[in-house]
Amino acid sequence: MDQKSVVITGSSRGIGFTLAAELLKAGCRVMVSGKSEEHLRRAAERFKEHGDRLGAKICDVTKLADLEALWNEAKERFGTVDVWVNNAGIGQDWRPVWELDPHTVRYIVDTNVIGLIHGAQVAFRGMKAQGAGRIWNMEGFGSDGRTMSNLSVYGATKRAVAFFTDSLAREARGTGVLVGSLRPGMTATDFVLAPLRRDPERLKKSLPILNIIADKPETVASFLAPRVIADRRQGARVRWLTGGRLFLRFLTAPFVKRKVFDL
């Protein structure tokens, strides 16, 4: 993993931040990004010990120009971009679709789908020109076709991500660029908690299950990081929370009490 250069969108906090931390710890050069100047400043401050192996740049993935500027900054700083992770995404409040305002719906789709597609386009063109590279797209609930009430828009975007990734991997054959997807499962971050905190009753009811199925982001990132660099399969799907692991957790839940969320 030493000296591989990685760009991660949406990495100023959450699973993107912890993935960046693992990669930096392993010796990679990492460009972190996010749309919030404050969150990005805090991330850069926490990573300052890594010196010139760290880059940080504002990037709102709903803006194509921001994604192009992110690529150009990483290319100029590191010489090559070996890995690009389309991680940036937003969730939705636990509400039926008819209660979501049009602006919210559009913003979720623009971020999770259009932003990811544009990120993949920018990275693919750059990697094809340099002769090689690896693009990872971050999946989520809904990617495998499962459905759940009150997550219709978010789940639909992640189903779209899965289809897009599989199709892009086919298109990429013979180009030198590898395409795959990451499935981190549920992680104990604000991405999960923020919508639930706005509905305290649901949070109270959901917490026992969340503590069974979720993981600390550091646990998941330590699993994903080496695979993000080393996996050389076209169309790879790297999954942390497998069906077998989930089944075992529910089987042992009466005897093993997990506390993932510190509330």
Secondary structure, 3 states (H helix, E strand, C coil): CCCCEEEECCCCCHHHHHHHHHHHHCCCEEEEEECCHHHHHHHHHHCHHHHHHEEEEECCCCCHHHHHHHHHHHHHHHCCCCEEEECCCCCCCCCCHHHCCHHHHHHHHHHHHHHHHHHHHHHHHHHHHHCCEEEEEECCCCCCCCCCCCCHHHHHHHHHHHHHHHHHHHHCCCCCEEEEEEECCCECCHHHHHHHHCCHHHHHHHHHHHHHHCECHHHHHHHHHHHHHHCCCCCCEEECCCHHHHHHHHHHCCCCCCCCCCC
